Amino acid sequence: MGASFACPTRALAALRVQLSLILLDLLGLEVAFDQQLIFREDLGVDLGPLLGVVAMPGALQFGGDGVMPPPSRPKVQVVLESTNRRVDVLREGIDVAIRVRFPPLEESDLVVKRFAESKQRLVASPRLLAGLSNPPAPADLGGLPSLAWNPDRQSHDWRLDGPNGATAIVRHRPRLVTEDMVALRLAALNGVGICQLPTMVVRQDLKDGTLVDVLPDWAPKAGIIHAAFPSRRGLLPSVRALLDFLGTEFAELARLDEPRT
């Protein structure tokens, strides 16, 4: 069977799934040659944990409407690393990476499955905006306290699209910079600064009035929520089930963000 593999994916290693050496060889060959070589339903061993394990990095901090493992597939177990760092899907043994990137998406050897747009808004606590004109203009925001999510950047700006094709760039010096979207939302709620956040994260806050849309006629460019994985061929049933489920859930979240007519 050639060289045996200690474990074909990081998910199996994390859960310490015990498999026979022959089965490990078969699974390793599937990964190496990107082909499904065995019909798992016909094997005389319990592969429930294997069929249901998915290793997945992703920044899935989507507030109260967060995407969870599919309840209709109880054998699907998700090993989720929530991070904004760039992961090497192939080298790190990741089954599928869930990402939010802003267009254009960079070229990659991975298969990309788009789920939905992640619409963005500039939001703030109402008390932070006291004294500003109503509604304010982009030029009014430069001197106000702000928040940002990318610690790797040396400078920060909001790139906005407005009415009739207008655009604006607002440079700002954030008081807080972090990759933690939960921390950014809490800071915005506490009046620390203006923050660009996905609409799906702050939908309920906007409805409740604890946050307000700072520039109702202006918005940052929407991100693209997508999955990246090595190949469509030979996908484990658990990965296919998860991708189908995420596609449905993200489409519903995006629908809630559409303006009502």
Residue pairs with C-beta under 8 A, 6 or more apart in sequence:
1 22
1 25
1 26
1 29
2 25
2 29
3 25
3 28
4 21
4 24
4 25
4 28
5 24
5 25
5 27
5 28
5 31
6 13
6 24
7 13
7 17
7 24
8 24
8 27
8 28
8 30
8 31
8 93
9 31
9 53
9 55
9 93
9 94
9 95
10 55
10 79
10 92
10 93
10 94
11 53
11 54
11 55
11 77
11 79
11 93
11 95
12 19
12 50
12 53
13 93
14 55
14 79
15 49
15 53
15 77
15 79
17 49
17 50
17 53
19 27
19 45
19 50
20 45
23 43
23 45
26 37
26 38
27 50
29 35
29 37
30 36
30 37
30 38
30 234
34 230
34 231
34 233
34 234
35 233
35 234
36 233
36 234
40 47
40 50
40 51
40 237
48 75
49 75
49 77
50 236
51 75
51 236
51 237
51 238
52 73
52 75
52 76
52 77
52 238
53 77
53 79
53 238
54 76
54 77
54 78
54 79
54 95
54 96
54 236
54 238
54 239
54 242
55 79
55 81
55 93
55 94
55 95
56 78
56 79
56 80
56 81
56 94
56 95
56 96
56 97
56 98
56 242
57 80
57 81
57 82
57 83
57 87
57 94
57 97
57 98
58 80
58 81
58 82
58 83
58 97
58 98
58 99
59 82
59 83
59 84
59 98
59 99
59 100
59 181
60 66
60 67
60 80
60 82
60 98
61 82
61 180
61 181
61 182
61 201
62 198
62 200
62 201
62 253
63 185
63 200
63 201
63 202
63 203
63 204
64 204
65 200
65 203
65 253
65 256
67 246
67 249
67 250
67 253
69 76
69 77
69 78
69 242
69 245
70 76
70 241
70 242
70 245
72 245
73 238
73 241
73 242
73 245
75 238
76 238
76 241
76 242
77 238
78 242
81 87
83 179
84 149
84 179
87 94
87 97
88 94
89 96
89 97
89 110
89 228
89 229
89 230
90 230
95 229
95 236
95 238
95 239
96 227
96 228
96 229
96 239
96 242
96 243
97 110
97 227
97 228
97 229
98 225
98 226
98 227
98 246
99 225
99 226
99 227
99 228
100 118
100 198
100 223
100 224
100 225
100 226
101 223
101 224
101 226
102 221
102 222
102 223
102 224
103 221
103 224
105 112
105 224
105 226
108 228
110 228
110 229
110 230
111 228
111 229
111 230
111 231
111 232
112 226
112 227
112 228
113 226
113 227
113 228
113 229
113 243
113 247
114 224
114 225
114 226
115 225
115 226
115 227
115 246
115 247
115 250
115 251
115 254
116 225
116 250
116 251
116 253
116 254
117 222
117 223
117 224
117 225
117 254
118 198
118 199
118 200
118 222
118 223
118 224
118 225
119 198
119 199
119 200
119 219
119 222
119 254
119 257
120 196
120 197
120 198
120 199
120 219
120 220
120 221
120 222
120 223
121 196
121 197
121 198
121 199
121 202
121 206
121 213
121 214
121 219
121 220
122 141
122 158
122 160
122 194
122 195
122 196
122 213
122 214
122 215
122 218
122 219
122 220
123 188
123 194
123 195
123 196
123 197
123 202
123 205
123 206
123 211
123 212
123 213
123 214
124 144
124 188
124 191
124 193
124 194
124 195
124 211
124 212
124 214
125 188
125 189
125 190
125 191
125 210
125 211
125 212
126 209
126 211
126 212
127 191
128 144
128 145
128 191
128 193
128 194
129 136
129 212
129 214
132 140
133 140
135 215
135 216
135 217
136 214
136 215
137 215
138 158
138 160
138 162
138 168
138 170
138 215
138 218
139 168
139 170
141 158
141 170
141 172
141 194
141 214
141 215
142 170
142 171
142 172
144 172
144 193
144 194
145 174
145 175
145 192
145 193
145 194
146 156
146 172
146 173
146 174
146 175
146 193
146 194
146 195
147 174
147 175
147 176
147 177
147 184
147 187
147 188
147 192
147 193
147 194
147 195
148 156
148 172
148 174
148 176
148 177
148 195
148 196
149 177
149 178
149 179
149 181
149 184
149 195
149 196
150 156
150 177
150 179
151 177
151 178
151 179
155 171
156 171
156 172
156 173
156 174
156 177
157 169
157 170
157 171
157 172
158 169
158 170
158 172
158 196
158 220
159 167
159 168
159 169
159 220
159 221
160 167
160 168
160 169
160 170
160 215
160 218
160 219
160 220
161 167
161 218
161 219
161 220
161 221
162 168
162 215
162 217
162 218
163 217
168 218
172 194
174 193
175 192
175 193
176 183
176 184
176 187
176 192
176 193
178 184
181 197
181 198
181 201
184 195
184 197
185 195
185 197
185 201
185 202
185 205
187 193
187 195
188 194
188 195
188 197
188 202
188 211
189 205
189 210
189 211
194 214
196 220
198 223
199 206
199 257
200 253
200 254
200 256
200 257
202 211
203 256
203 257
205 211
206 212
206 213
225 250
227 243
227 246
229 235
229 239
229 243
235 243
